[in-house]
Amino acid sequence: MPTLAASRSSAVRFDWEDESTWAPALAHADAAYVTYFPDLAIPGADEAVGRFIEVALANDVRRLVLLSGRGEEGARRAEVRLQESDADWTVVRCGFFSQNFSETFPEPVAHGVLPMPIGDVADPFLDADDIADVVVTALLDDRHIGQLYELTGPRLLTLTEVAQTIGDAIGRPVTFVPMSKDEYAASIADQGFPGEVAHHIADVIALALDGRNIEMTDDVERVLGRPARDFADHARNAATDGAWNLPA
Ligand SMILES: NC(=O)c1ccc[n+]([C@@H]2O[C@H](COP(=O)([O-])OP(=O)(O)OC[C@H]3O[C@@H](n4cnc5c(N)ncnc54)[C@H](OP(=O)(O)O)[C@@H]3O)[C@@H](O)[C@H]2O)c1
């Protein structure tokens, strides 16, 4: 089935900040996978998603799959907007991505430090490749219409264990460093995230990892018929792909 990527830098331009791009991006689609940026937890995100759903339905795009987050009120509000709409919906509610360590914030890790705005908590970290597999499966099979899936990884790891696992994969020690939310926001602002976004990200991470999302589900296996990917496999693959290589 042909697919089109739609973001600010793709051939089909789509910008959450520019509603005039929404209808043209939907022009040749009959289904859409909706991922809000930067996060459904930020104020106004559910209203934007609600307006997007209206534009999609007005353009005869009824099949909508929403990427959502666990344990966030804003994400829940966005889910409800979709569930109460006339769309043929599926909600894919996700735990904390393993790729946050390798793709979103790889820089300090490459230098041997894993900073987080919280203490040494545990989480069932979720491989984003499992999200992609679940979303594709849902889009291709109408039996997933009207379903809410809650995806997690297959086991709990503490942040110290995450750091050790990455260290094992790259052959250099990595140390988990707990920080205050303000310290963490300042550290990611240095990596290029604008101040206000950096504070939101620190808040969202601290909230997502405060223990509310510690429970594991078997929804990845229920949808795909195979277990969720393990964090150690992600760390090995990301290391092989050079995610934590030091700059030459
Ligand atoms: N990270 C997690 O652990 C986690 C967990 C649960 C749910 N979520 C949800 O996942 C979603 C994305 O999070 P992420 O962590 O995967 O982010 P991310 O990887 O940093 O997303 C970046 C993507 O967003 C696009 N983008 C950025 N600004 C955009 C804009 N104004 N309009 C359209 N596209 C834009 C970028 O493409 P361009 O630069 O080409 O625009 C890029 O493809 C959020 O809705 C969040 O609530 C995340």
PDBQT file of the ligand as one rigid body, heavy atoms in Angstrom, charges set to zero:
ROOT
HETATM    1  N1  LIG A 301       9.004  10.077  23.302  1.00  0.00    +0.000 N 
HETATM    2  C1  LIG A 301       8.234   9.287  24.065  1.00  0.00    +0.000 C 
HETATM    3  O1  LIG A 301       8.704   8.555  24.949  1.00  0.00    +0.000 OA
HETATM    4  C2  LIG A 301       6.747   9.295  23.833  1.00  0.00    +0.000 A 
HETATM    5  C3  LIG A 301       5.942   8.390  24.548  1.00  0.00    +0.000 A 
HETATM    6  C4  LIG A 301       4.570   8.351  24.293  1.00  0.00    +0.000 A 
HETATM    7  C5  LIG A 301       4.030   9.184  23.334  1.00  0.00    +0.000 A 
HETATM    8  N2  LIG A 301       4.834  10.070  22.655  1.00  0.00    +0.000 N 
HETATM    9  C6  LIG A 301       4.233  10.930  21.615  1.00  0.00    +0.000 C 
HETATM   10  O2  LIG A 301       5.013  10.824  20.414  1.00  0.00    +0.000 OA
HETATM   11  C7  LIG A 301       4.881  12.031  19.647  1.00  0.00    +0.000 C 
HETATM   12  C8  LIG A 301       6.220  12.425  19.055  1.00  0.00    +0.000 C 
HETATM   13  O3  LIG A 301       7.174  12.290  19.983  1.00  0.00    +0.000 OA
HETATM   14  P1  LIG A 301       8.666  11.901  19.649  1.00  0.00    +0.000 P 
HETATM   15  O4  LIG A 301       9.329  11.822  20.972  1.00  0.00    +0.000 OA
HETATM   16  O5  LIG A 301       8.735  10.724  18.714  1.00  0.00    +0.000 OA
HETATM   17  O6  LIG A 301       9.165  13.179  18.857  1.00  0.00    +0.000 OA
HETATM   18  P2  LIG A 301      10.301  13.293  17.797  1.00  0.00    +0.000 P 
HETATM   19  O7  LIG A 301      10.892  11.982  17.415  1.00  0.00    +0.000 OA
HETATM   20  O8  LIG A 301      11.232  14.326  18.290  1.00  0.00    +0.000 OA
HETATM   21  O9  LIG A 301       9.450  13.833  16.539  1.00  0.00    +0.000 OA
HETATM   22  C9  LIG A 301      10.059  14.540  15.589  1.00  0.00    +0.000 C 
HETATM   23  C10 LIG A 301       9.186  14.473  14.331  1.00  0.00    +0.000 C 
HETATM   24  O10 LIG A 301       8.166  15.473  14.403  1.00  0.00    +0.000 OA
HETATM   25  C11 LIG A 301       8.182  16.245  13.203  1.00  0.00    +0.000 C 
HETATM   26  N3  LIG A 301       7.765  17.597  13.549  1.00  0.00    +0.000 N 
HETATM   27  C12 LIG A 301       8.379  18.480  14.374  1.00  0.00    +0.000 A 
HETATM   28  N4  LIG A 301       7.681  19.638  14.440  1.00  0.00    +0.000 NA
HETATM   29  C13 LIG A 301       6.599  19.469  13.631  1.00  0.00    +0.000 A 
HETATM   30  C14 LIG A 301       5.516  20.304  13.255  1.00  0.00    +0.000 A 
HETATM   31  N5  LIG A 301       5.375  21.554  13.738  1.00  0.00    +0.000 N 
HETATM   32  N6  LIG A 301       4.586  19.806  12.409  1.00  0.00    +0.000 NA
HETATM   33  C15 LIG A 301       4.700  18.567  11.899  1.00  0.00    +0.000 A 
HETATM   34  N7  LIG A 301       5.697  17.725  12.197  1.00  0.00    +0.000 NA
HETATM   35  C16 LIG A 301       6.654  18.170  13.065  1.00  0.00    +0.000 A 
HETATM   36  C17 LIG A 301       9.637  16.173  12.716  1.00  0.00    +0.000 C 
HETATM   37  O11 LIG A 301       9.734  16.258  11.311  1.00  0.00    +0.000 OA
HETATM   38  P3  LIG A 301      10.072  17.678  10.595  1.00  0.00    +0.000 P 
HETATM   39  O12 LIG A 301      11.260  18.258  11.278  1.00  0.00    +0.000 OA
HETATM   40  O13 LIG A 301      10.278  17.281   9.170  1.00  0.00    +0.000 OA
HETATM   41  O14 LIG A 301       8.828  18.500  10.761  1.00  0.00    +0.000 OA
HETATM   42  C18 LIG A 301      10.026  14.744  13.125  1.00  0.00    +0.000 C 
HETATM   43  O15 LIG A 301       9.643  13.816  12.122  1.00  0.00    +0.000 OA
HETATM   44  C19 LIG A 301       4.240  13.048  20.580  1.00  0.00    +0.000 C 
HETATM   45  O16 LIG A 301       2.872  13.208  20.220  1.00  0.00    +0.000 OA
HETATM   46  C20 LIG A 301       4.302  12.402  21.961  1.00  0.00    +0.000 C 
HETATM   47  O17 LIG A 301       3.173  12.761  22.767  1.00  0.00    +0.000 OA
HETATM   48  C21 LIG A 301       6.174  10.121  22.876  1.00  0.00    +0.000 A 
ENDROOT
TORSDOF 0
